[in-house]
Amino acid sequence: MTTGVDQIIRVIDGEPLPEPTGKPAAALQSSAVCSVIFILVLGIGGVLRTVLGRFPGALATGGAVAVIAWLWSARYPSRWSRA
């Protein structure tokens, strides 16, 4: 704990931070994509409910969301698995 506090104090005193060694962030964050998909699902779900009726619209929306989630998880498996 004292080592971490000492490092923070050195940075405050003006010692420069070391250069980052990690990979740069991805150009398109998954949270941004998920936000857009969420908004689209709400809009398209409302349209499907109006056109098809309450139950068939919900069924079609749920099916579409399940397919999107399945394809998304197959495309980016390393985000959720530790292997």
N, C-alpha and C positions, 0 to 999 in steps of 0.2 A: 504494500500500500504506500509506504513512504517513497519507494522508487517512482511510482506513478506521479505522486505529488511533486517530487523533485523535478521530474521531466516537465510538468506543467509550469512550475516556477521558472525553469530555464527558458521556456518558450515565452513566457510573459516578460522576462528580462531582456528578450531580444534575440535569443539564439534561433537561427533559422530551422524550420522543420525539415526533416529528411525528404528526399524526393519520393513520390509514391512509386511503389513497385507493382501494384496490382494492374489488372487489365482495365482499360477505359470502359465506361458504362456503355451499354448497348444503345444504338441510335433510337430505337423504339421501345419504350418501357412497356412491360406487360400490363401494368396498372392503367396506363393510358388506353391501351387496346380494350381492356376489360370495361373501362368506363364507357367507351363508345359502344361496345356491344350491349351493355346494360341499357343505355338510352335507346338504342335501336330495338331491343326486345320489347321495351315498354311501348314504343310507338307502333311497331308492327303487330304486337299483341292486341293493342286497341283496335287497329284496323281489322285484324282477323276476327275479333270478337263481334265487331259490327257487321262484317260481311257474312260470316258463317254462323253466327249465333254464339251464345255464351259457352256451352259445353264443347262444341266442335272447335271453336276458336281457341279455347284453353288447351284442348288436346293438340291442335296443330302448333300452338306456341310452345308448349312443353316438349313436343317432339323435336321441333327445330332447335330449341335450346339444348336438348340432350345431344343432338347430332353435333352442334357447334362445340360443346364441351368435350365430346369424345374426340373430335378431330383436333381440337386445341391440345388436349392432353397427349395425343399420339404424336403431335408435331414437336412439342416441347417437354419431353419426359424428364429431362435433367433438372428442371426447375423444382420438381417436387420429390424426386428420389435422391437418396444420399449415395447411391452406388456409383 
